Amino acid sequence: MENRYVVIDLETTGHSPVNGDKIIEAGIVVIENDQIIETKSSFFNPNKSIPPFITNLTGINNEDVKDAPFFHDKADEIISLFKDSYLVAHNVPFDLGFLNAELRNSGKNALNNPIIDTVELSRILFPQSPSYKLSQLAEFLDIYHDDPHRALSDAYVTAKILLKLKEKLFSLPYETLDTLLKLENMFKSDLTSLLSNRLKELAFSTEEDANVEVFQGLAFKKTESIAQPSSTDIQSFGDFLDVIYEENGTLQQNMNHYEKRMGQREMSEAVFDSFQGKKHALIEAETGTGKSLAYLIPAIHNSVKSKQRIIISTYTTQLQSQLLDEDIPLLEKIVPFPFQVALLKGKSHYISLEKFAHELQHGNKDNYDIILTKAMILVWLTETETGDIDEINLPASGYLFYKNVSTESEGVLDPYSPWFSKSYYQKAKRRAQQANIIITNHALLCTDIFNDNQFLPPYKKVIIDEAHHFEETAAHHYGLKLDYITIQYTLNQIGHSHENNKLLGKVIAPYALQVENLMKQWDDILDSTKYEVEELFRTLYHYVLGMRRDMALSDIGRVQYRYEKEKEDYKTWNVITEMATRLTFYFRDLIHVISSLEQKFDQEEWLDKYDKEDLNGLKVLLQNFIDSLEILIISDIDIPQAKWIEIDTKGKNNAVYLYCEPTDISSLLAEQFFDEKESVILTSATLTMANSFSFMVERLGLSNKPYITQKITSPFSYRDQVQLLIPNDFPEINYRNMDDFILATSETILDLANITDGRMLVLFTSYDMLKQSYKILKEKMDMGQYMLIAQGITSGSRSRLKKNFQSFNQSILLGTSSFWEGVDIPGDDLSCLMIVRLPFQPPNHPVYEAKANYLKTKRKNPFMEYSLPNAVIRFKQGFGRLIRSSNDRGIVFVCDARVIKARYGKYFINSIPEVPITFDSTNELMEKAKKWF
């Protein structure tokens, strides 16, 4: 049987045989001895009409199946095909469920073959695949898929995937396979025979994998230490730039379709001048400048020549990936001397081999997701050089398990421990210490700034890309967040003393009789603590609900309420403060019990270091809750800050989230960052309002520092590439009644889509408005004509939604928040960008409200000093989504006439590249759009 696999894929009239859905096509591929020996395909008459959606998806219509056999006519033939075989499918429950339902309806016995689910096995063996949908997995594995959503083609691709899976499985080291076998009984796939036979083969093999290291039963990829580059003579910076940028220079020689960009060299010189003059700099480099290369080139030259490391910080992982995967490899070709680059993230990103090995040996009663996570990590460790968990896609609850095995969970690692030299985090730190350029993110940079420089190696020069997010990130990292779900989840994971699959019970289970009194004490206090958490957050929920007068909504629809202790209802808020205080006493009692347990265990020498780390980690978690409650509810803090509560009115009545962050981070950044560093370069495509950097200078705390500014204009010909269209007849925007405006917006989306064949990105400032527009569009549009994709409604990450948008010729993508920036859709995939409203924060948004009040105390105008500049910068980000190359061409349609009518509208217009603007009726704008295309 082990050498015969029958792969099946079905097309059906719907998702569930229980609801009467039927098979309309089956594709079957037979594999013997790792060779495809037979393929079969057949339509089936479902004896019912095929829904239009299924026809659109598969191309199979009622005419195709009207003369096809019924399933019962082929049932015996299908049963015989599966004799003495593995049944293989991409998502076995679906295909086997339909197959067995049809067999039972035909009076036959259900199949009970051993199965292999290629979705599950792919997750385990290819944990770095970006997706496990059949077409995307095939693309990842370089398998050609010629006719997706047809049964035989899908079955054939699944068969090819299976062969790759077997090949990968048989390439794994003995230790990995041995551990997978111990986990196998929780898999959906029947792998016992495959794993056992392969282990027998390896047991008699004398070959060793030179790329794999084995320690205490765990196999992981060997990583090479970084060799320090030999010292070399570095030419002058001017000559260095000539070699790279000038005609027939190394950049032109190594780039396809090279176009010289004057602004790129100009920016490199500005960065160099800032480094030389030991000054800070703000450099706005518009779209198309090539700013990443422009700042990397002087950074590398300066670092190698001065023998000083330089930090480069980004806001998004997407830009980090671009730097590491595209820009650095190119620079290694064009720079005439060696240099080293390292990526450094926070400890929570790196897996701890020691903790993971311990969990494998001592973990028990794991659910399926945890077993799957362990299996994925086991295989990934044989491939990863970084140990960065961001490389793989764990199941949702897998990340909760991962927290227990991250480097952050291991406490202070003993440098004399045999695991120390194998630690991915320690290796990342060593690489960073030896590197010329360290790439990190704003979050870790800010954590380092506000924690006495504990996380990054010492540095004097730093380049902050996507710098328009730096103030926001700094404020966020100086602030706090606490929510009901996190507290209750943590308490549930710690568990009662008798739950030996939970954090506390796992440690003390072997000594339960000896600490019986402490266990009872713990359980009583834990129950009381959970009760107090429920009561506090339920009270907060109803308090906010009672104050719901013109409150803001977050991007995901939560109600937001800003609170100030001295302005709240005294009687009710006093009760909330007393409840929070009482809860801190319970947390302290829990810490006291853990300390008593530690003392008892130390006297008896019962615990190993892992147990001690776990108990200490519990105390830290509980103390963090105490500290957060003190700051968020109980005490007052000297620095001005915004405190707010968010409630999810669609969730339980304790779905409450507490936040605080400083209203002005500028003085902290000035003292703890800009004063300490020799040169900080802040760059982005959007740092100015109407060509002025004053907003950024003020908000970042640079007003009293020596700094330079430079604006690098885009090389694109916006006048020839873009038309800006603004309607003068849209309904007035009314906060109390947005229905007319939303309807007009939805109708215009459809009109423009008919002109541009879809290919539209629509940017909203409100998730609620996006949802309402989506509903109207679904009712009005021909769903067979356009693919409508909506953030938060259509499933998938931002990158997945973007990929889906590009995969369909006629797509409309509705986005909010994160879609205003960092989404690159070059070429014909995007022809029309619609900005529904100017991106002002609502005046009752808690952070805006707090900052506005703070600015008023400084006798400043909150609108001009804060609200307008933020909106302009966001508008510029949104505008920049359309033109990403010199060949792009399209329309920007702004529904909000305030950009023309309002006195402040000129700030928006003067902050974007000069483009032709038409302010006219919607009908006239449609006619203009038709001529443009």
Residue pairs with C-beta under 8 A, 6 or more apart in sequence:
1 84
1 85
1 86
1 114
1 193
2 86
2 193
2 194
2 197
3 32
3 33
3 34
4 30
4 31
4 32
4 84
4 85
4 86
5 30
5 31
5 32
5 85
5 86
5 88
5 116
5 159
5 162
6 28
6 29
6 30
6 31
6 81
6 82
6 85
6 86
6 87
6 88
7 28
7 29
7 30
7 31
7 88
7 89
7 155
7 156
7 158
7 159
7 162
8 26
8 27
8 28
8 87
8 88
8 89
8 95
8 99
8 155
9 26
9 27
9 89
9 90
9 95
9 151
9 152
9 154
9 155
9 158
10 23
10 25
10 26
10 27
10 94
10 95
10 98
10 99
10 151
11 23
11 24
11 25
11 26
11 54
11 58
11 60
11 149
11 150
11 151
12 21
12 22
12 23
12 24
12 54
12 98
13 21
13 22
13 24
13 46
13 48
13 50
13 51
13 54
14 21
14 51
14 54
15 21
15 94
17 97
17 98
17 101
17 102
18 101
20 48
21 98
22 44
22 46
22 47
22 48
22 71
22 102
23 44
23 46
23 71
23 98
23 99
23 102
24 43
24 44
24 46
24 50
24 54
24 58
24 60
24 65
25 41
25 42
25 43
25 44
25 58
25 60
25 65
25 150
25 151
26 40
26 41
26 42
26 44
26 78
26 151
27 39
27 40
27 41
27 150
27 151
27 152
27 153
27 154
27 155
27 156
28 38
28 39
28 40
28 41
28 78
28 81
28 152
28 155
29 36
29 38
29 39
29 152
29 155
29 156
29 158
29 159
30 36
30 37
30 38
30 39
30 40
30 81
30 85
31 37
31 159
31 162
31 163
34 163
34 166
36 156
36 159
39 152
39 155
39 156
40 81
40 152
41 151
41 152
42 68
42 69
42 74
43 60
43 64
43 65
43 68
43 69
44 65
44 68
44 69
44 70
44 71
44 74
45 65
45 66
45 67
45 68
45 69
45 70
46 65
47 70
49 62
50 60
50 61
50 62
50 65
52 784
54 60
55 61
56 784
57 149
58 149
58 150
59 149
59 150
60 150
71 102
71 105
71 106
72 102
72 105
72 106
72 107
75 102
75 103
75 106
75 108
76 108
78 99
78 103
79 103
79 108
79 111
82 111
82 113
85 113
86 113
86 114
86 115
86 116
86 190
87 96
87 111
87 113
87 114
87 115
87 116
88 115
88 116
88 117
88 118
88 158
88 159
88 162
89 95
89 96
89 115
89 117
89 118
89 158
90 117
90 118
90 119
90 134
90 154
90 158
90 161
91 117
91 119
92 115
92 116
92 117
92 119
92 188
92 189
93 117
93 188
96 111
96 115
99 111
100 110
100 111
103 109
103 110
103 111
104 110
114 190
114 193
115 188
115 189
115 190
116 162
116 189
116 190
116 191
117 188
117 189
118 158
118 161
118 162
118 165
119 132
120 187
120 188
120 189
120 372
121 165
121 169
121 189
121 191
122 129
122 132
122 137
122 161
122 165
123 129
123 132
123 372
123 376
123 393
123 395
124 180
124 187
124 372
124 375
124 376
124 379
125 165
125 168
125 169
125 379
126 137
126 140
126 141
126 165
126 168
127 376
127 377
127 379
127 380
127 391
127 392
127 393
128 380
128 383
128 391
128 392
129 136
129 137
129 140
129 141
129 393
130 136
130 140
130 393
130 799
131 137
131 140
131 393
131 800
134 145
134 148
134 154
134 157
134 158
134 161
135 145
135 148
137 161
138 144
138 145
138 157
138 160
138 161
139 145
141 160
141 161
141 164
143 157
143 160
143 161
143 164
145 153
145 154
145 157
146 153
147 153
148 154
166 194
169 177
169 194
169 195
169 198
170 198
172 180
172 219
172 379
172 382
173 202
173 209
173 212
173 214
173 219
173 382
174 199
174 202
174 203
174 219
175 214
175 217
175 218
175 219
176 219
176 378
176 379
176 381
176 382
177 195
177 198
177 199
177 202
178 199
178 217
179 217
179 218
179 360
179 378
180 191
180 195
180 375
180 378
181 191
181 192
181 195
181 196
181 199
183 371
183 374
183 375
184 191
184 192
184 195
186 366
186 368
186 371
187 371
187 372
187 375
210 222
211 221
211 222
212 219
212 220
212 221
212 222
212 382
213 219
213 220
213 221
213 222
213 422
215 353
215 357
215 418
215 419
215 422
216 357
217 357
217 360
217 361
218 353
218 356
218 357
218 360
218 381
219 381
219 382
220 353
220 381
220 382
220 384
220 422
221 381
221 382
221 383
221 384
221 385
223 385
223 427
225 430
226 340
226 342
226 430
226 431
226 434
226 435
228 340
228 434
229 304
229 337
229 338
229 339
229 340
230 338
232 304
232 337
232 338
234 240
234 301
234 304
234 305
234 337
235 243
235 336
237 272
237 298
237 301
240 297
240 301
240 336
241 265
241 268
241 269
241 297
242 249
243 249
243 250
243 336
244 250
244 251
244 297
244 334
244 335
245 251
245 260
245 264
245 265
245 268
247 260
249 334
250 333
250 334
250 335
250 336
251 258
251 293
251 334
252 258
252 260
253 334
254 330
254 333
254 334
255 330
259 715
259 886
261 288
261 289
261 290
261 715
262 715
263 285
263 286
263 289
263 290
263 294
263 712
263 713
263 714
263 715
264 289
264 290
264 291
264 293
264 294
265 294
266 710
266 712
267 283
267 285
267 289
267 291
267 294
267 295
267 683
267 710
267 712
268 294
268 295
268 297
268 298
269 298
270 281
270 283
270 708
270 710
270 712
271 281
271 283
271 294
271 295
271 298
271 299
271 463
271 681
272 298
272 301
272 302
273 279
273 708
274 280
274 281
274 679
274 681
274 708
275 298
275 302
275 461
275 679
277 679
277 706
277 708
278 678
278 679
279 679
279 706
279 707
279 708
280 674
280 677
280 679
280 680
280 681
280 682
280 702
280 705
280 706
280 707
280 708
281 679
281 680
281 681
281 682
281 707
281 708
281 709
281 710
282 467
282 682
282 683
282 687
282 693
282 696
282 697
282 702
282 707
282 708
282 709
282 710
283 291
283 295
283 681
283 682
283 683
283 687
283 709
283 710
283 711
283 712
284 683
284 684
284 685
284 686
284 687
284 688
284 693
284 710
284 711
284 712
285 291
285 294
285 683
285 684
285 685
285 712
286 685
286 711
286 712
286 713
286 714
286 913
287 685
287 714
287 716
287 880
287 883
287 884
288 714
288 715
288 716
288 883
288 884
288 885
288 886
289 685
289 712
289 714
289 715
291 465
291 683
291 685
291 712
292 319
292 322
292 323
292 327
292 465
293 327
293 330
293 331
294 712
295 312
295 463
295 465
295 681
295 683
296 312
296 323
296 327
296 328
296 331
296 437
297 331
297 335
299 310
299 312
299 437
299 461
299 463
300 331
300 335
300 339
300 436
300 437
302 308
302 310
302 461
303 309
303 310
303 339
303 436
303 437
304 337
304 339
304 436
308 459
308 460
308 461
309 432
309 435
309 436
309 437
309 438
309 457
309 459
310 436
310 437
310 438
310 459
310 461
310 462
310 463
311 438
311 440
311 445
311 456
311 459
311 461
311 462
311 463
312 323
312 437
312 438
312 439
312 440
312 462
312 463
312 465
313 439
313 440
313 441
313 442
313 444
313 445
313 462
313 463
313 464
313 465
314 320
314 323
314 439
314 440
314 441
314 442
314 465
314 466
315 441
315 442
315 465
315 466
315 469
315 470
315 473
316 466
316 822
317 390
317 441
318 799
318 822
319 465
319 466
319 822
320 343
320 439
320 441
323 439
324 341
324 343
324 439
328 341
331 339
332 339
339 436
339 437
340 431
340 434
340 435
340 436
340 437
341 435
341 436
341 437
341 438
341 439
342 428
342 431
342 432
342 434
342 435
342 437
342 438
342 439
343 386
343 388
343 428
343 438
343 439
343 440
344 428
344 429
344 431
344 432
344 438
344 439
344 440
344 444
344 456
345 388
345 390
345 428
345 440
345 441
345 444
346 408
346 443
346 444
346 447
346 455
347 406
347 407
347 408
347 425
348 403
348 406
348 407
348 408
349 388
349 389
349 390
349 406
350 386
350 387
350 388
350 389
350 406
350 407
350 423
350 424
350 425
350 428
351 377
351 381
351 387
351 389
351 402
351 405
351 406
351 407
351 424
352 405
352 406
352 407
352 409
352 410
352 419
352 423
352 425
353 381
353 387
353 419
353 422
353 423
353 424
354 410
354 413
354 417
354 419
354 423
355 404
355 405
355 406
355 409
355 410
355 610
356 377
356 381
356 405
358 610
359 374
359 401
359 404
359 405
360 374
360 378
362 506
362 610
363 370
363 374
364 500
364 501
365 500
365 501
366 374
366 501
367 397
369 395
369 396
369 397
369 398
369 401
370 397
370 398
370 401
372 395
372 398
373 394
373 395
373 397
373 398
373 401
373 402
374 401
376 392
376 394
376 398
377 392
377 402
377 405
380 391
380 392
381 387
384 391
384 424
386 424
386 428
387 424
387 425
387 427
387 428
388 424
389 402
389 406
394 402
400 489
400 493
403 409
407 413
407 423
407 424
407 425
409 613
409 617
410 613
411 613
411 616
411 617
413 419
413 420
413 423
413 426
414 420
420 426
429 457
432 438
432 456
432 457
433 457
438 456
438 457
438 459
440 456
442 464
442 466
442 469
442 470
442 473
442 474
443 473
443 477
444 455
444 456
445 456
445 462
445 464
446 473
446 474
446 476
446 477
446 478
447 455
447 477
448 454
448 455
448 456
449 474
449 669
449 672
449 673
450 474
450 477
450 478
450 668
450 672
459 677
460 677
460 678
460 679
461 677
461 678
461 679
461 680
461 681
462 677
462 679
462 680
462 681
463 681
463 683
464 470
464 680
464 681
464 682
464 683
465 683
465 684
466 684
467 682
467 683
467 684
467 687
467 696
468 684
468 686
468 687
468 696
468 873
468 877
470 682
470 700
471 665
471 666
471 669
471 699
471 700
474 665
474 668
474 669
475 661
475 662
475 665
476 661
478 661
478 662
478 665
478 668
479 641
479 659
479 660
479 661
479 662
480 628
480 631
480 632
480 658
480 659
480 660
480 661
481 657
481 658
481 659
482 625
482 628
482 629
482 632
482 657
482 658
483 656
483 657
483 658
484 533
484 537
484 654
484 655
484 656
484 657
485 655
487 533
487 625
488 530
488 533
488 534
490 621
490 625
491 526
491 529
491 530
491 533
492 502
493 502
493 503
494 502
494 503
494 504
494 526
494 618
494 621
495 501
495 502
495 503
495 504
495 505
496 502
496 504
496 505
496 522
496 523
496 526
497 504
497 505
497 508
497 512
497 518
497 519
497 520
497 522
497 523
498 505
498 512
498 519
498 523
499 505
500 506
500 509
503 614
503 618
504 522
504 594
504 618
506 614
507 607
507 611
507 614
507 615
508 515
508 519
508 597
510 606
511 601
511 604
511 606
512 519
514 600
514 604
515 597
515 600
518 593
518 596
518 597
518 600
521 593
522 590
522 593
525 586
525 589
525 590
525 593
526 590
528 586
529 583
529 586
529 587
529 589
529 590
532 579
532 582
532 583
532 586
533 583
534 654
535 579
536 576
536 579
536 580
536 583
537 654
537 656
538 653
538 654
539 575
539 576
539 579
540 576
540 645
540 647
540 656
540 658
541 647
541 653
541 654
541 655
541 656
542 653
543 572
543 573
543 576
544 551
544 559
544 561
544 645
544 647
544 656
545 559
545 647
545 649
547 561
548 559
548 561
550 844
551 559
551 560
551 561
551 844
552 559
552 560
552 842
552 844
552 845
552 846
553 559
553 560
553 766
553 767
553 768
553 842
554 560
554 646
554 767
555 766
555 767
555 816
555 817
556 767
556 792
557 648
557 650
557 767
557 768
558 646
558 647
558 648
558 649
558 657
559 646
559 647
559 649
560 644
560 645
560 646
560 844
560 845
560 846
561 644
561 645
561 646
561 647
561 846
562 642
562 643
562 644
562 844
562 846
562 849
562 850
563 573
563 643
563 644
563 645
564 643
565 573
565 636
576 633
577 633
577 634
580 629
580 633
580 634
581 634
583 629
584 625
584 626
584 629
584 630
584 634
587 622
587 623
587 625
587 626
588 626
590 622
591 619
591 622
591 623
594 615
594 618
594 619
594 622
595 619
597 615
598 607
598 612
598 615
598 616
601 607
601 611
607 615
628 658
631 637
631 660
632 643
632 658
632 659
632 660
633 658
639 662
640 662
640 663
640 664
640 850
640 854
641 660
641 661
641 662
641 663
641 850
642 659
642 660
642 661
642 662
642 663
642 846
642 847
642 849
642 850
642 851
643 658
643 659
643 660
643 846
643 850
644 658
644 659
644 660
644 846
644 847
644 850
645 656
645 657
645 658
645 659
646 656
646 657
646 659
647 655
647 656
647 657
648 655
659 846
661 847
662 668
663 847
663 850
663 851
663 853
663 854
664 851
664 854
665 699
665 701
666 698
666 699
666 700
666 701
666 703
667 701
668 701
669 700
669 701
670 701
670 702
670 704
670 705
673 680
673 701
674 680
674 700
674 701
674 702
674 705
675 705
682 696
682 700
685 876
685 877
685 880
686 873
686 876
686 877
686 880
687 693
687 696
687 873
688 695
688 696
688 711
688 911
689 695
689 868
689 869
689 872
689 873
689 907
689 911
690 872
690 906
690 907
690 910
690 911
691 711
691 910
691 911
693 709
695 865
695 869
695 873
696 702
697 703
697 707
698 865
713 913
714 913
715 886
716 883
716 885
716 886
716 888
716 913
717 886
718 883
718 913
718 914
718 915
719 914
719 915
719 916
721 883
721 888
721 889
721 890
722 882
722 883
722 889
722 890
722 891
722 892
722 913
722 915
722 916
723 890
723 891
723 892
723 915
723 916
723 918
723 928
723 929
723 932
724 891
724 892
724 894
724 915
724 916
724 917
724 918
725 891
725 892
725 893
725 894
725 918
725 920
725 925
725 928
725 929
726 893
726 894
726 896
726 897
726 899
726 900
726 917
726 918
726 919
726 925
727 748
727 895
727 897
727 919
727 920
727 921
727 922
727 925
728 897
728 900
728 919
728 920
728 921
729 921
729 922
730 741
730 744
730 745
730 895
730 896
730 897
730 922
731 740
731 741
731 744
732 741
733 741
733 837
733 896
733 898
734 740
734 741
738 769
738 772
741 895
742 769
742 772
742 773
742 776
743 776
744 895
744 922
745 773
745 834
745 836
745 895
746 773
746 776
746 777
746 780
747 780
748 834
748 893
748 895
748 922
749 760
749 762
749 773
749 777
749 812
749 834
750 777
750 780
750 781
751 922
751 926
752 760
752 832
752 834
752 891
752 893
752 926
752 929
753 760
753 781
753 786
753 810
753 812
753 832
755 832
755 926
755 929
755 930
755 933
756 831
756 832
756 890
756 891
756 929
756 933
757 809
757 810
757 831
758 786
758 787
758 808
758 809
758 810
758 811
758 812
759 810
759 811
759 828
759 829
759 830
759 831
759 832
760 811
760 812
760 813
760 830
760 831
760 832
760 833
760 834
761 805
761 813
761 815
761 819
761 823
761 825
761 830
761 832
761 833
761 834
761 881
761 882
762 773
762 812
762 813
762 814
762 815
762 834
762 836
763 815
763 816
763 819
763 820
763 833
763 834
763 835
763 836
763 878
763 881
764 770
764 773
764 814
764 815
764 816
764 836
764 837
765 816
765 836
765 837
765 838
765 839
765 840
766 816
766 837
767 791
767 792
767 816
767 817
769 836
769 837
770 790
770 791
770 792
770 793
770 814
770 815
770 816
771 790
771 792
771 793
773 814
773 836
774 788
774 790
774 793
774 814
777 788
777 812
778 788
781 788
785 810
786 810
786 811
786 812
787 804
787 805
787 808
787 810
787 811
787 812
788 794
788 811
788 812
788 814
789 801
789 804
789 805
789 811
789 812
789 813
789 814
790 813
790 814
790 815
791 798
791 801
791 813
791 814
791 815
791 816
791 817
791 818
791 819
792 816
793 814
794 801
794 804
796 804
798 818
798 819
798 823
801 813
801 815
802 813
802 823
802 825
804 811
805 811
805 813
805 825
805 829
806 825
806 829
813 819
815 823
819 881
820 839
820 874
820 877
820 878
820 881
821 877
821 878
821 880
821 881
823 881
824 881
824 884
825 881
825 884
826 884
826 885
826 888
827 884
827 885
827 887
827 888
830 881
830 882
830 888
830 890
831 889
831 890
831 891
831 933
832 890
832 891
832 892
832 893
832 929
833 878
833 879
833 881
833 882
833 890
833 891
833 892
833 893
834 892
834 893
834 894
834 895
835 875
835 878
835 879
835 892
835 893
835 894
835 895
835 896
836 895
836 896
837 895
837 896
838 871
838 875
838 894
838 896
838 898
838 899
838 908
839 871
839 874
839 875
839 878
840 867
840 868
840 870
840 871
841 847
841 848
841 867
841 870
841 871
842 848
843 849
843 852
843 867
848 866
848 867
851 862
851 866
852 862
852 866
852 867
853 862
855 861
855 862
855 865
855 866
856 862
863 904
868 904
868 907
871 908
872 907
872 908
872 911
875 908
875 911
875 912
876 911
876 912
879 892
879 912
882 888
882 890
882 892
883 890
891 929
891 932
892 915
893 925
893 929
897 919
898 904
898 905
899 905
899 908
899 909
900 909
900 917
900 919
909 917
918 924
918 925
918 928
920 928
